[in-house]
Amino acid sequence: MAKNSKNRGAPEINASSMADIAFLLLVFFLVTTTIDVERGITVRLPEWSEEPPEEINLKQRNVFSVLVNAQNQLLVRNEQAKIEDLRDRAKEFIMNPSGDPELAEAPNTAIISLKNDRGTKYSVYIEVYNELKAAYNELWDEESMKLFGVHYSDDLPKDKKDRIKDKIPFVLSEAEPTSFGEESK
């Protein structure tokens, strides 16, 4: 008997189903895993045209110019400003509650002009853009509450949202970035 046990080899494990199990686990994790997709900034670009754009004469009072230089400093309507104040200044410019002749004539004539330098940090650009967009979001919400008694983001029907956006349209003009350090032009 002792001789017989020495001749016998080590016991083997049947691994034929291991590949099936590994495949099933792989499929399970592929199906159950979600992948976050960053959407970025939603911007509607003009259609391509070979013709040069027509020149539009704008009243300077209707243009809210925002410049971000290479040192990430903010210049709003030729005055140095802080990003924290940008939203309130934009809202005041767009709505012009006091009838100031230096601010926009009406919300539907207000234009936000954003220009940055190629040396501007992307995070600062996004922060400035977000503040300008937030100004419009707050104005739309205030108008929605005034007209309909409901917040703009709550299940407000599309036709009512369109009425508000007709009254206060989001008009943001982005100028071509200047070369590093040429932000004064």
PyMOL commands that set and color helices and strands:
alter all, ss='L'
color gray80, all
select helices_A, chain A and resi 2-7+18-32+60-62+83-95+122-148+158-167
alter helices_A, ss='H'
color red, helices_A
select strands_A, chain A and resi 63-68+74-76+79-81+111-116+172-174
alter strands_A, ss='S'
color yellow, strands_A
deselect
rebuild
show_as cartoon
